[in-house]
């Protein structure tokens, strides 16, 4: 059996639909795999071959081997699905594009760093833009939310009476409720009043608005990078990212638990749930990444050993 381009396109749509029904968002797959199918059509191919898959994966020049391997992995998943209906499909084997994937070392924001970022946001020219970015940065710092989760928040996701923020259908379609500190609720209330005053007819139901009344988009990262420079944060290594504020929240929580004698192992599942991690092992990585946490953990082990009979 062979497939035509039309069949390939339909097979791709079916593949994405099935995977998303299982909880995978596949945002990158949905954006890039149609381009792969188009490249097959341009090459006059009726199905997936390893040669064409590798050629497409390595198409963008100047990219890292990690990105090439990631693109090929997207094709590999689609090819496995396609092979069930087209025996002529070649599934690119793993290891065709060797690479070493290293997890990015997070930037550990200090309290002064967060304050400097928020001050840089307040200095933005447009009052609504300034208030939006200042409040979003503060919310990221005190909740450890993913920046995409904050951008997707709608007004009715915040329960003002209970002080609870609900994150709906996030990674792997997981939802979670986040109790907020009264000070955080006060800051959000101040922002909401200013937002409604400056944008009386918003175009989106989102909690945080742009100057045109729409939802914050991917341009958030670009503006954030500008705020990092304006705040004078240390960019001698890898530039600080919004996601590093999530890391900061987890680290500060763990350090607080160690210092107050909380049973960290018993509480890790609670932190994992708050962060929206699918597995507590993802949260434990924060412990191994920070020297101060390692020191506190080793000190606790030493105290436990001294107390043994």
Secondary structure, 3 states (H helix, E strand, C coil): CCCCHHHHHHHHHHHHHHHHHCCCCCHHHHHHHHHHHHHHHHCCCCCCCHHHHHHHHCCCCCCCHHHHHHHHHHHHHHHHHHHCCCCCCCCCCCCCCCCCCCCCCCCCCCHHHHHHHHHHHHCCCCHHHHHHHHHHHHHHHHHCCCHHHHHCCEHHHEECCCCEEEECCCHHHCCEEEECCHHHHHHHHHHHHHHHHHCCCCCCCECCECCCCCECCCHHHHHHHHHHHHHCCCCCCCCCCCHHHHHHHHHHHHHHHHHHCCCHHHHHHHHHHHHCCCCHHHHHHHHHHCHHHHHHHHHHHHHHHHCCC
